Amino acid sequence: MSENLPQTPDPTPAVDDAAPAAPDDAPIEVRHRRAPRYGRFITTGLILGGFTSFVIAILTRGWSALAASDTFWLLLMVLGVVGMIAGAALAYLLDRRSLAAIDRQGPEARP
């Protein structure tokens, strides 16, 4: 009677006897790389450049023929870009430092 029933596949996966099974409770060595997020450093540089532009525009009010708002926007175009470049450079240096720390730990630590 079992000859007429359709055969269903075995749900258990085949186990390769050649590969030894690793125990589940074995410790796994993990190395954590602290890489900076470039966008956050660039945004922080822009914000610091904007704050510096605001302070300079307020402190130098009346020193030129430009209005304080015009002085702010001109300074922001310069100091904002300088702050963004400085933030990106700082993130790059921190990233290189992180890679150097991993290299000091050993060759197997490099991702």
C-alpha positions in Angstrom: 0.0 0.0 0.0 2.9 2.4 0.6 4.0 1.9 -3.0 1.1 4.1 -4.3 1.9 7.1 -2.0 4.0 9.9 -3.5 7.5 10.2 -2.1 8.1 13.4 0.0 11.7 14.7 0.2 13.5 14.3 3.5 13.4 17.7 5.4 16.7 17.1 7.2 19.7 18.4 5.3 22.5 16.1 4.3 25.5 16.2 6.7 29.0 16.0 5.2 31.0 13.7 7.4 34.3 15.1 6.1 33.8 18.5 7.7 34.0 18.5 11.5 31.2 20.3 13.3 32.2 23.3 15.4 30.7 23.3 18.9 28.1 26.0 19.4 29.7 27.2 22.7 33.2 27.8 21.2 34.4 31.4 21.5 34.6 33.5 18.4 37.3 36.2 18.2 35.8 39.4 16.8 37.7 42.6 16.2 35.9 45.9 16.2 37.0 48.6 13.8 36.0 52.1 14.8 35.7 53.8 11.5 34.4 57.4 11.5 31.3 58.5 9.6 32.4 61.0 7.0 29.1 62.7 6.6 28.8 63.5 10.2 32.3 65.1 10.3 31.6 67.1 7.2 28.2 68.3 8.6 29.9 69.2 11.9 32.5 71.2 10.0 29.8 73.1 8.1 27.9 73.9 11.3 31.1 75.1 13.0 31.8 77.2 10.0 28.3 78.7 10.1 28.6 79.5 13.8 31.9 81.2 13.3 30.5 83.1 10.4 27.6 84.3 12.5 29.9 85.4 15.4 32.2 87.3 13.0 29.3 88.9 11.2 27.8 90.2 14.5 31.1 91.4 15.9 32.1 93.3 12.7 28.7 94.9 12.2 29.1 98.4 10.9 32.7 98.0 9.9 32.0 97.9 6.2 29.4 99.0 3.7 27.9 95.5 3.8 24.9 94.6 6.0 25.5 92.0 8.7 23.4 89.4 6.8 25.5 89.9 3.6 28.7 89.6 5.7 27.3 86.4 7.2 26.5 84.8 3.8 29.9 85.7 2.4 31.7 84.3 5.4 29.6 81.2 5.3 30.5 80.5 1.7 34.2 80.6 2.7 34.2 79.3 6.3 31.5 76.7 5.6 33.6 75.1 2.8 36.8 75.3 5.0 35.0 73.6 7.8 33.7 70.9 5.6 37.2 70.2 4.2 38.6 70.3 7.7 36.0 67.8 8.9 36.6 65.5 6.0 40.4 65.6 6.6 39.9 64.9 10.3 37.7 61.9 9.5 40.3 60.6 7.0 43.0 60.9 9.6 40.9 59.0 12.2 40.1 56.3 9.6 43.8 55.8 8.8 44.5 55.6 12.6 41.9 53.0 12.9 43.4 50.9 10.1 46.8 51.3 11.6 45.5 50.0 15.0 44.1 46.9 13.3 47.4 46.3 11.5 49.2 46.4 14.8 46.9 43.7 16.2 47.9 41.2 13.5 47.4 40.3 9.9 44.3 38.1 10.7 42.5 41.2 12.1 42.2 43.0 8.7 38.7 42.7 7.3 
